[in-house]
């Protein structure tokens, strides 16, 4: 089980508190997609773990800005339109950063390796 270490100031010095990090759980009835999230320090972090050849994540939007980092794996990131149809795609791979501006339709298709993608946004 992974940990969530929280560092804080206590009586003029730093201290560390350890809690259990959340487990991965199935994501929105999407076979092959697991997710976990933590919110702290004014930031919301979301981590996808995607199995090889998982089902395609359909075109969708978020009304918030997100920044993603591809920790491992590869696949295709799709742009889309208001009718949730693909308009173009790019190959993503480990080491890539992806910025999602608010209300930009996008979808995903994972490749033949397990992928891990970390997302972050400001807390609400």
OpenMM code with the backbone's topology and positions (N, CA, C; nanometers):
from openmm import Vec3, app, unit

residues = "UNK UNK UNK UNK UNK UNK UNK UNK UNK UNK UNK UNK UNK UNK UNK UNK UNK UNK UNK UNK UNK UNK UNK UNK UNK UNK UNK UNK UNK UNK UNK UNK UNK UNK UNK UNK UNK UNK UNK UNK UNK UNK UNK UNK UNK UNK UNK UNK UNK UNK UNK UNK UNK UNK UNK UNK UNK UNK UNK UNK UNK UNK UNK UNK UNK UNK UNK UNK UNK UNK UNK UNK UNK UNK UNK UNK UNK UNK UNK UNK UNK UNK UNK UNK UNK UNK UNK UNK UNK UNK UNK UNK UNK UNK UNK UNK UNK UNK UNK UNK UNK UNK UNK UNK UNK UNK UNK UNK UNK UNK UNK UNK UNK UNK UNK UNK UNK UNK UNK UNK UNK UNK UNK UNK".split()
positions = [
    Vec3(0.0846, -0.1179, 0.0000),
    Vec3(0.0000, 0.0000, 0.0000),
    Vec3(0.0880, 0.1227, 0.0000),
    Vec3(0.0622, 0.2146, -0.0891),
    Vec3(0.1406, 0.3382, -0.0943),
    Vec3(0.0915, 0.4351, 0.0125),
    Vec3(0.1745, 0.5332, 0.0405),
    Vec3(0.1483, 0.6297, 0.1469),
    Vec3(0.1270, 0.7697, 0.0899),
    Vec3(0.0649, 0.8530, 0.1702),
    Vec3(0.0536, 0.9961, 0.1438),
    Vec3(0.1216, 1.0634, 0.2620),
    Vec3(0.2387, 1.1174, 0.2386),
    Vec3(0.3141, 1.1850, 0.3436),
    Vec3(0.2779, 1.3328, 0.3429),
    Vec3(0.2443, 1.3838, 0.4589),
    Vec3(0.2052, 1.5233, 0.4727),
    Vec3(0.3073, 1.5919, 0.5627),
    Vec3(0.3775, 1.6911, 0.5067),
    Vec3(0.4754, 1.7667, 0.5835),
    Vec3(0.4123, 1.8967, 0.6292),
    Vec3(0.4378, 1.9332, 0.7537),
    Vec3(0.3802, 2.0543, 0.8093),
    Vec3(0.4736, 2.1122, 0.9156),
    Vec3(0.4512, 2.2391, 0.9450),
    Vec3(0.5301, 2.3069, 1.0472),
    Vec3(0.4707, 2.2767, 1.1837),
    Vec3(0.5566, 2.2459, 1.2787),
    Vec3(0.5135, 2.2186, 1.4150),
    Vec3(0.6182, 2.2697, 1.5125),
    Vec3(0.5855, 2.3719, 1.5871),
    Vec3(0.6715, 2.4312, 1.6889),
    Vec3(0.8095, 2.4691, 1.6337),
    Vec3(0.8078, 2.5377, 1.5180),
    Vec3(0.9307, 2.5890, 1.4606),
    Vec3(1.0133, 2.4898, 1.3808),
    Vec3(0.9625, 2.3696, 1.3609),
    Vec3(1.0342, 2.2683, 1.2819),
    Vec3(0.9329, 2.1978, 1.1917),
    Vec3(0.9825, 2.1223, 1.0980),
    Vec3(0.8903, 2.0470, 1.0131),
    Vec3(0.8636, 1.9105, 1.0758),
    Vec3(0.7447, 1.8608, 1.0475),
    Vec3(0.7034, 1.7293, 1.0953),
    Vec3(0.6395, 1.6556, 0.9781),
    Vec3(0.6300, 1.5255, 0.9898),
    Vec3(0.5749, 1.4429, 0.8828),
    Vec3(0.4655, 1.3535, 0.9398),
    Vec3(0.3535, 1.3523, 0.8698),
    Vec3(0.2432, 1.2622, 0.9036),
    Vec3(0.2234, 1.1681, 0.7860),
    Vec3(0.2015, 1.0413, 0.8119),
    Vec3(0.1789, 0.9432, 0.7058),
    Vec3(0.0361, 0.8916, 0.7127),
    Vec3(-0.0301, 0.8906, 0.5971),
    Vec3(-0.1619, 0.8299, 0.5851),
    Vec3(-0.1571, 0.7328, 0.4676),
    Vec3(-0.2564, 0.6485, 0.4580),
    Vec3(-0.2642, 0.5566, 0.3445),
    Vec3(-0.3078, 0.6337, 0.2200),
    Vec3(-0.2393, 0.6134, 0.1108),
    Vec3(-0.2821, 0.6716, -0.0166),
    Vec3(-0.4026, 0.5923, -0.0661),
    Vec3(-0.4887, 0.6553, -0.1443),
    Vec3(-0.6056, 0.5819, -0.1947),
    Vec3(-0.5649, 0.4692, -0.2883),
    Vec3(-0.6451, 0.3650, -0.2896),
    Vec3(-0.6251, 0.2535, -0.3820),
    Vec3(-0.6797, 0.2903, -0.5196),
    Vec3(-0.6318, 0.2211, -0.6214),
    Vec3(-0.6904, 0.2336, -0.7542),
    Vec3(-0.8246, 0.1615, -0.7551),
    Vec3(-0.9225, 0.2221, -0.8189),
    Vec3(-1.0530, 0.1593, -0.8362),
    Vec3(-1.0924, 0.1696, -0.9829),
    Vec3(-1.1836, 0.0845, -1.0253),
    Vec3(-1.2332, 0.0912, -1.1629),
    Vec3(-1.2898, 0.2290, -1.1880),
    Vec3(-1.2727, 0.2766, -1.3105),
    Vec3(-1.3140, 0.4130, -1.3430),
    Vec3(-1.4361, 0.4140, -1.4337),
    Vec3(-1.5483, 0.4607, -1.3819),
    Vec3(-1.6700, 0.4883, -1.4592),
    Vec3(-1.7074, 0.3811, -1.5606),
    Vec3(-1.7083, 0.2573, -1.5197),
    Vec3(-1.7459, 0.1465, -1.6085),
    Vec3(-1.6635, 0.1430, -1.7369),
    Vec3(-1.5364, 0.1807, -1.7255),
    Vec3(-1.4448, 0.1790, -1.8395),
    Vec3(-1.3473, 0.0632, -1.8191),
    Vec3(-1.3730, -0.0545, -1.8773),
    Vec3(-1.2824, -0.1677, -1.8584),
    Vec3(-1.1384, -0.1327, -1.8962),
    Vec3(-1.0460, -0.1670, -1.8076),
    Vec3(-0.9044, -0.1421, -1.8313),
    Vec3(-0.8553, -0.0099, -1.7764),
    Vec3(-0.9446, 0.0743, -1.7251),
    Vec3(-0.9090, 0.2053, -1.6699),
    Vec3(-0.9300, 0.2033, -1.5197),
    Vec3(-0.8245, 0.2333, -1.4435),
    Vec3(-0.8338, 0.2464, -1.2982),
    Vec3(-0.7888, 0.3874, -1.2615),
    Vec3(-0.8407, 0.4378, -1.1509),
    Vec3(-0.8066, 0.5735, -1.1101),
    Vec3(-0.7972, 0.5834, -0.9585),
    Vec3(-0.7227, 0.6846, -0.9153),
    Vec3(-0.7201, 0.7232, -0.7738),
    Vec3(-0.6910, 0.8721, -0.7685),
    Vec3(-0.7300, 0.9361, -0.6568),
    Vec3(-0.7164, 1.0816, -0.6477),
    Vec3(-0.6820, 1.1233, -0.5057),
    Vec3(-0.6130, 1.2366, -0.4965),
    Vec3(-0.5805, 1.3001, -0.3687),
    Vec3(-0.6010, 1.4499, -0.3867),
    Vec3(-0.6575, 1.5122, -0.2839),
    Vec3(-0.6736, 1.6577, -0.2862),
    Vec3(-0.6112, 1.7138, -0.1591),
    Vec3(-0.5149, 1.8042, -0.1774),
    Vec3(-0.4463, 1.8669, -0.0646),
    Vec3(-0.3654, 1.9845, -0.1177),
    Vec3(-0.3291, 2.0748, -0.0302),
    Vec3(-0.2417, 2.1886, -0.0635),
    Vec3(-0.2953, 2.2720, -0.1802),
    Vec3(-0.4267, 2.2814, -0.1917),
    Vec3(-0.4859, 2.3612, -0.2978),
    Vec3(-0.4807, 2.2976, -0.4355),
    Vec3(-0.4482, 2.1684, -0.4400),
    Vec3(-0.4319, 2.0971, -0.5666),
    Vec3(-0.5094, 1.9656, -0.5630),
    Vec3(-0.5692, 1.9310, -0.6763),
    Vec3(-0.6353, 1.8021, -0.6938),
    Vec3(-0.5498, 1.7214, -0.7904),
    Vec3(-0.5061, 1.6029, -0.7498),
    Vec3(-0.4275, 1.5144, -0.8368),
    Vec3(-0.5083, 1.3879, -0.8625),
    Vec3(-0.5025, 1.3445, -0.9866),
    Vec3(-0.5782, 1.2299, -1.0337),
    Vec3(-0.4815, 1.1430, -1.1132),
    Vec3(-0.4789, 1.0144, -1.0866),
    Vec3(-0.3863, 0.9249, -1.1557),
    Vec3(-0.4645, 0.8139, -1.2247),
    Vec3(-0.4419, 0.8000, -1.3552),
    Vec3(-0.4967, 0.6884, -1.4318),
    Vec3(-0.3912, 0.5789, -1.4425),
    Vec3(-0.4353, 0.4561, -1.4310),
    Vec3(-0.3555, 0.3385, -1.4635),
    Vec3(-0.4368, 0.2647, -1.5700),
    Vec3(-0.3799, 0.2526, -1.6905),
    Vec3(-0.4556, 0.2042, -1.8058),
    Vec3(-0.3914, 0.0763, -1.8594),
    Vec3(-0.4691, -0.0279, -1.8679),
    Vec3(-0.4197, -0.1566, -1.9179),
    Vec3(-0.3957, -0.1510, -2.0694),
    Vec3(-0.3051, -0.2358, -2.1194),
    Vec3(-0.2839, -0.2403, -2.2647),
    Vec3(-0.4158, -0.2648, -2.3382),
    Vec3(-0.4358, -0.1897, -2.4436),
    Vec3(-0.5542, -0.2015, -2.5290),
    Vec3(-0.6857, -0.1875, -2.4526),
    Vec3(-0.6877, -0.1073, -2.3462),
    Vec3(-0.8125, -0.0821, -2.2734),
    Vec3(-0.9136, -0.0204, -2.3690),
    Vec3(-1.0406, -0.0248, -2.3321),
    Vec3(-1.1431, 0.0354, -2.4170),
    Vec3(-1.1110, 0.1835, -2.4371),
    Vec3(-1.1526, 0.2342, -2.5510),
    Vec3(-1.1291, 0.3755, -2.5809),
    Vec3(-1.2100, 0.4630, -2.4863),
    Vec3(-1.1436, 0.5658, -2.4328),
    Vec3(-1.2151, 0.6637, -2.3497),
    Vec3(-1.2795, 0.7625, -2.4463),
    Vec3(-1.4124, 0.7721, -2.4460),
    Vec3(-1.4799, 0.8529, -2.5480),
    Vec3(-1.4536, 1.0030, -2.5331),
    Vec3(-1.4822, 1.0746, -2.6393),
    Vec3(-1.4675, 1.2199, -2.6399),
    Vec3(-1.5550, 1.2778, -2.5281),
    Vec3(-1.4956, 1.3660, -2.4491),
    Vec3(-1.5646, 1.4302, -2.3368),
    Vec3(-1.4975, 1.5649, -2.3102),
    Vec3(-1.5541, 1.6437, -2.2204),
    Vec3(-1.4968, 1.7732, -2.1842),
    Vec3(-1.4979, 1.7901, -2.0327),
    Vec3(-1.4222, 1.8883, -1.9877),
    Vec3(-1.4252, 1.9329, -1.8489),
    Vec3(-1.4316, 2.0845, -1.8521),
    Vec3(-1.5049, 2.1418, -1.7589),
    Vec3(-1.5127, 2.2878, -1.7562),
    Vec3(-1.3954, 2.3506, -1.6819),
    Vec3(-1.2977, 2.2673, -1.6446),
    Vec3(-1.1795, 2.3160, -1.5743),
    Vec3(-1.0533, 2.2874, -1.6550),
    Vec3(-0.9476, 2.3630, -1.6279),
    Vec3(-0.8176, 2.3391, -1.6911),
    Vec3(-0.7449, 2.2280, -1.6151),
    Vec3(-0.6765, 2.1409, -1.6886),
    Vec3(-0.5995, 2.0307, -1.6319),
    Vec3(-0.4604, 2.0303, -1.6941),
    Vec3(-0.3642, 1.9806, -1.6195),
    Vec3(-0.2303, 1.9541, -1.6707),
    Vec3(-0.2016, 1.8079, -1.6437),
    Vec3(-0.1571, 1.7357, -1.7469),
    Vec3(-0.1291, 1.5931, -1.7340),
    Vec3(0.0169, 1.5646, -1.7666),
    Vec3(0.0691, 1.4579, -1.7053),
    Vec3(0.2043, 1.4102, -1.7330),
    Vec3(0.1956, 1.2601, -1.7564),
    Vec3(0.2508, 1.2144, -1.8686),
    Vec3(0.2505, 1.0723, -1.9010),
    Vec3(0.3723, 1.0098, -1.8335),
    Vec3(0.3479, 0.9359, -1.7260),
    Vec3(0.4550, 0.8740, -1.6482),
    Vec3(0.5137, 0.7557, -1.7241),
    Vec3(0.4257, 0.6731, -1.7819),
    Vec3(0.4716, 0.5569, -1.8584),
    Vec3(0.3656, 0.5203, -1.9615),
    Vec3(0.4086, 0.4454, -2.0620),
    Vec3(0.3173, 0.3983, -2.1646),
    Vec3(0.3057, 0.4931, -2.2825),
    Vec3(0.2067, 0.4654, -2.3669),
    Vec3(0.1844, 0.5433, -2.4886),
    Vec3(0.0444, 0.5159, -2.5422),
    Vec3(-0.0003, 0.6016, -2.6318),
    Vec3(-0.1306, 0.5837, -2.6929),
    Vec3(-0.1622, 0.7001, -2.7835),
    Vec3(-0.2917, 0.7220, -2.8064),
    Vec3(-0.3360, 0.8312, -2.8922),
    Vec3(-0.4301, 0.9210, -2.8128),
    Vec3(-0.4037, 1.0503, -2.8178),
    Vec3(-0.4917, 1.1522, -2.7612),
    Vec3(-0.5702, 1.2114, -2.8764),
    Vec3(-0.7026, 1.2096, -2.8641),
    Vec3(-0.7881, 1.2603, -2.9704),
    Vec3(-0.8461, 1.3961, -2.9340),
    Vec3(-0.8527, 1.4851, -3.0312),
    Vec3(-0.9313, 1.6070, -3.0216),
    Vec3(-1.0704, 1.5729, -3.0738),
    Vec3(-1.1698, 1.6515, -3.0343),
    Vec3(-1.3048, 1.6214, -3.0786),
    Vec3(-1.3865, 1.7466, -3.1000),
    Vec3(-1.5139, 1.7245, -3.1344),
    Vec3(-1.6042, 1.8369, -3.1559),
    Vec3(-1.7239, 1.8265, -3.0619),
    Vec3(-1.8179, 1.9196, -3.0755),
    Vec3(-1.9341, 1.9258, -2.9870),
    Vec3(-2.0248, 1.8034, -3.0004),
    Vec3(-2.0168, 1.7338, -3.1131),
    Vec3(-2.0966, 1.6119, -3.1333),
    Vec3(-2.0229, 1.4872, -3.0852),
    Vec3(-1.9125, 1.5064, -3.0132),
    Vec3(-1.8300, 1.3988, -2.9572),
    Vec3(-1.7709, 1.3079, -3.0646),
    Vec3(-1.7337, 1.3687, -3.1777),
    Vec3(-1.6655, 1.2963, -3.2846),
    Vec3(-1.5194, 1.3377, -3.2856),
    Vec3(-1.4308, 1.2441, -3.3196),
    Vec3(-1.2876, 1.2743, -3.3305),
    Vec3(-1.2621, 1.3699, -3.4458),
    Vec3(-1.1710, 1.4654, -3.4235),
    Vec3(-1.1320, 1.5568, -3.5310),
    Vec3(-0.9856, 1.5403, -3.5692),
    Vec3(-0.9010, 1.4990, -3.4761),
    Vec3(-0.7615, 1.4694, -3.5048),
    Vec3(-0.7040, 1.3940, -3.3863),
    Vec3(-0.5821, 1.3419, -3.4027),
    Vec3(-0.5175, 1.2695, -3.2942),
    Vec3(-0.3666, 1.2850, -3.2994),
    Vec3(-0.3044, 1.2706, -3.1830),
    Vec3(-0.1585, 1.2718, -3.1722),
    Vec3(-0.1160, 1.1546, -3.0852),
    Vec3(0.0019, 1.1013, -3.1142),
    Vec3(0.0581, 0.9954, -3.0317),
    Vec3(0.1234, 1.0573, -2.9094),
    Vec3(0.0893, 1.0055, -2.7928),
    Vec3(0.1552, 1.0502, -2.6698),
    Vec3(0.2411, 0.9358, -2.6171),
    Vec3(0.3444, 0.9703, -2.5406),
    Vec3(0.4307, 0.8687, -2.4819),
    Vec3(0.4902, 0.9204, -2.3515),
    Vec3(0.5553, 0.8308, -2.2795),
    Vec3(0.6143, 0.8638, -2.1503),
    Vec3(0.7015, 0.9884, -2.1618),
    Vec3(0.6862, 1.0780, -2.0650),
    Vec3(0.7613, 1.2026, -2.0627),
    Vec3(0.6872, 1.3211, -2.1199),
    Vec3(0.5742, 1.2976, -2.1869),
    Vec3(0.4970, 1.4077, -2.2456),
    Vec3(0.4111, 1.4769, -2.1410),
    Vec3(0.3939, 1.6087, -2.1569),
    Vec3(0.2987, 1.6881, -2.0805),
    Vec3(0.1823, 1.7217, -2.1724),
    Vec3(0.0615, 1.7273, -2.1172),
    Vec3(-0.0566, 1.7606, -2.1954),
    Vec3(-0.1380, 1.8627, -2.1159),
    Vec3(-0.1690, 1.9759, -2.1782),
    Vec3(-0.2541, 2.0769, -2.1153),
    Vec3(-0.3919, 2.0703, -2.1778),
    Vec3(-0.4924, 2.0693, -2.0930),
    Vec3(-0.6318, 2.0721, -2.1371),
    Vec3(-0.6903, 2.2058, -2.0938),
    Vec3(-0.7199, 2.2916, -2.1869),
    Vec3(-0.7895, 2.4152, -2.1551),
    Vec3(-0.9363, 2.3798, -2.1257),
    Vec3(-1.0083, 2.4642, -2.0511),
    Vec3(-1.1481, 2.4331, -2.0206),
    Vec3(-1.2309, 2.4098, -2.1472),
    Vec3(-1.3225, 2.3159, -2.1372),
    Vec3(-1.4227, 2.2879, -2.2408),
    Vec3(-1.3639, 2.2444, -2.3746),
    Vec3(-1.2515, 2.1732, -2.3721),
    Vec3(-1.1932, 2.1213, -2.4965),
    Vec3(-1.2229, 1.9720, -2.5090),
    Vec3(-1.3025, 1.9327, -2.6070),
    Vec3(-1.3348, 1.7916, -2.6251),
    Vec3(-1.2089, 1.7097, -2.6543),
    Vec3(-1.1978, 1.5937, -2.5871),
    Vec3(-1.0828, 1.5057, -2.6064),
    Vec3(-1.1195, 1.3631, -2.5647),
    Vec3(-1.0430, 1.2681, -2.6129),
    Vec3(-1.0600, 1.1273, -2.5788),
    Vec3(-0.9258, 1.0572, -2.5874),
    Vec3(-0.9221, 0.9298, -2.5481),
    Vec3(-0.7964, 0.8548, -2.5382),
    Vec3(-0.8096, 0.7137, -2.5945),
    Vec3(-0.7003, 0.6629, -2.6490),
    Vec3(-0.6877, 0.5213, -2.6837),
    Vec3(-0.5493, 0.4785, -2.6369),
    Vec3(-0.5446, 0.3856, -2.5430),
    Vec3(-0.4160, 0.3392, -2.4923),
    Vec3(-0.3503, 0.2446, -2.5920),
    Vec3(-0.2185, 0.2354, -2.5842),
    Vec3(-0.1415, 0.1480, -2.6721),
    Vec3(-0.1280, 0.0075, -2.6159),
    Vec3(-0.0212, -0.0608, -2.6559),
    Vec3(-0.0015, -0.2008, -2.6194),
    Vec3(0.0789, -0.2200, -2.4906),
    Vec3(0.1064, -0.1135, -2.4175),
    Vec3(0.1727, -0.1200, -2.2881),
    Vec3(0.0817, -0.0583, -2.1832),
    Vec3(0.1033, -0.0958, -2.0590),
    Vec3(0.0321, -0.0306, -1.9495),
    Vec3(0.0766, 0.1151, -1.9436),
    Vec3(-0.0182, 0.2068, -1.9270),
    Vec3(0.0130, 0.3492, -1.9161),
    Vec3(-0.0245, 0.3997, -1.7771),
    Vec3(0.0522, 0.4962, -1.7304),
    Vec3(0.0208, 0.5695, -1.6082),
    Vec3(0.0259, 0.7171, -1.6450),
    Vec3(-0.0843, 0.7889, -1.6189),
    Vec3(-0.0936, 0.9309, -1.6510),
    Vec3(-0.1401, 1.0042, -1.5257),
    Vec3(-0.0677, 1.1088, -1.4901),
    Vec3(-0.0969, 1.1883, -1.3717),
    Vec3(-0.1580, 1.3208, -1.4154),
    Vec3(-0.2724, 1.3575, -1.3584),
    Vec3(-0.3430, 1.4807, -1.3891),
    Vec3(-0.3453, 1.5693, -1.2648),
    Vec3(-0.3423, 1.7001, -1.2869),
    Vec3(-0.3544, 1.7919, -1.1750),
    Vec3(-0.4345, 1.9146, -1.2174),
    Vec3(-0.5027, 1.9705, -1.1189),
    Vec3(-0.5773, 2.0954, -1.1388),
    Vec3(-0.5873, 2.1638, -1.0035),
    Vec3(-0.6270, 2.2906, -1.0050),
    Vec3(-0.6522, 2.3618, -0.8810),
    Vec3(-0.7734, 2.3007, -0.8103),
    Vec3(-0.7676, 2.2975, -0.6781),
    Vec3(-0.8831, 2.2522, -0.6015),
    Vec3(-0.9990, 2.3495, -0.6176),
    Vec3(-1.1173, 2.2989, -0.6058),
    Vec3(-1.2366, 2.3855, -0.6122),
    Vec3(-1.2578, 2.4549, -0.4806),
] * unit.nanometer
topology = app.Topology()
chain = topology.addChain("A")
for resn in residues:
    res = topology.addResidue(resn, chain)
    for name in ("N", "CA", "C"):
        topology.addAtom(name, app.Element.getBySymbol(name[0]), res)
